[in-house]
């Protein structure tokens, strides 16, 4: 089984979205210049990478992966960087998101592998 290169581009889009969201938190409502600029650049680059991934990955699958993995990663960043707590309900929800992404990727013929 070979990995579709579009999934690597989708991974880049996810990473850039996480950087953008982290910088958005650090921008303090767009009152800090550098984090505000990082937010804009990272989001723009994320959407560009996502648009490239959509050339071969179905939009529903790509968006499910992009948003699901992004939610999990930004929750981890919030916990580690911003010391935000994740209670049992949040952890359970994140586990369900991960399970959903895995089901789409491993068992759905829509995934386009």
C-alpha positions as CSV (number, residue, x, y, z in Angstrom):
1,X,0.0,0.0,0.0
2,X,1.5,3.3,-1.0
3,X,0.5,6.6,0.5
4,X,-1.2,9.1,-1.8
5,X,1.1,12.2,-1.8
6,X,-2.1,14.3,-1.4
7,X,-2.3,13.0,2.2
8,X,1.1,14.4,2.9
9,X,-0.1,17.8,1.6
10,X,-3.2,17.4,3.8
11,X,-1.0,16.7,6.8
12,X,0.8,20.0,6.0
13,X,-2.5,21.8,5.8
14,X,-3.4,20.4,9.2
15,X,-0.1,21.5,10.7
16,X,-0.4,25.0,9.3
17,X,-4.0,25.2,10.7
18,X,-2.7,24.3,14.1
19,X,0.0,26.9,13.9
20,X,-2.5,29.5,12.8
21,X,-4.9,28.6,15.6
22,X,-2.1,28.7,18.2
23,X,-1.0,32.1,16.9
24,X,-4.6,33.3,17.0
25,X,-4.8,32.5,20.7
26,X,-1.4,34.3,21.2
27,X,-2.6,37.3,19.2
28,X,-4.9,38.3,22.1
29,X,-7.8,39.3,19.8
30,X,-5.4,40.6,17.1
31,X,-3.9,43.1,19.4
32,X,-0.4,41.7,19.1
33,X,1.2,42.2,15.7
34,X,3.5,39.2,15.2
35,X,1.1,36.5,16.3
36,X,-1.6,38.2,14.2
37,X,0.6,38.1,11.1
38,X,1.5,34.4,11.8
39,X,-2.2,33.7,12.0
40,X,-3.0,35.1,8.6
41,X,-0.1,33.6,6.9
42,X,-0.6,30.1,8.4
43,X,-4.3,30.1,7.7
44,X,-3.8,31.2,4.1
45,X,-1.1,28.6,3.6
46,X,-3.3,25.9,5.2
47,X,-6.2,26.6,2.9
48,X,-3.8,26.6,-0.1
49,X,-2.4,23.2,0.9
50,X,-6.0,21.9,1.5
51,X,-7.0,23.1,-1.9
52,X,-4.1,21.1,-3.4
53,X,-5.1,18.0,-1.4
54,X,-8.6,18.3,-2.7
55,X,-7.4,17.6,-6.2
56,X,-7.3,13.9,-5.4
57,X,-9.0,13.4,-2.0
58,X,-12.8,13.7,-1.9
59,X,-13.8,16.9,-0.1
60,X,-15.9,15.2,2.6
61,X,-13.0,12.9,3.5
62,X,-10.4,15.6,3.4
63,X,-12.4,17.9,5.5
64,X,-13.2,15.2,8.0
65,X,-9.5,14.5,8.4
66,X,-8.5,18.2,8.4
67,X,-11.0,19.3,11.0
68,X,-10.8,16.1,13.1
69,X,-7.1,15.9,13.4
70,X,-6.9,19.7,13.7
71,X,-9.3,19.6,16.7
72,X,-7.3,16.9,18.4
73,X,-3.9,18.6,17.8
74,X,-5.0,22.0,18.9
75,X,-6.5,20.5,22.0
76,X,-3.1,19.0,22.8
77,X,-1.4,22.3,22.1
78,X,-3.9,24.1,24.4
79,X,-3.1,21.6,27.1
80,X,0.7,21.7,26.7
81,X,1.3,25.3,25.7
82,X,-1.6,27.2,27.3
83,X,-2.1,24.9,30.3
84,X,-5.8,24.4,29.5
85,X,-7.4,21.4,31.2
86,X,-9.0,18.5,29.4
87,X,-11.6,16.8,31.5
88,X,-12.9,13.2,31.1
89,X,-15.7,14.3,28.8
90,X,-13.3,16.3,26.6
91,X,-10.9,13.3,26.4
92,X,-13.8,11.0,25.5
93,X,-14.9,13.3,22.8
94,X,-11.4,13.6,21.4
95,X,-11.2,9.8,21.4
96,X,-14.4,9.6,19.4
97,X,-13.0,12.1,16.9
98,X,-9.9,10.0,16.4
99,X,-12.0,6.9,16.1
100,X,-14.1,8.6,13.4
101,X,-11.0,9.7,11.4
102,X,-9.7,6.2,11.6
103,X,-12.9,4.6,10.4
104,X,-13.1,7.0,7.4
105,X,-9.5,6.3,6.5
106,X,-9.4,2.6,7.1
107,X,-12.8,1.3,6.2
108,X,-14.5,3.8,3.8
109,X,-14.2,3.3,0.1
110,X,-14.8,7.1,-0.2
111,X,-11.3,7.7,1.2
112,X,-9.8,7.5,-2.3
113,X,-6.6,5.6,-1.3
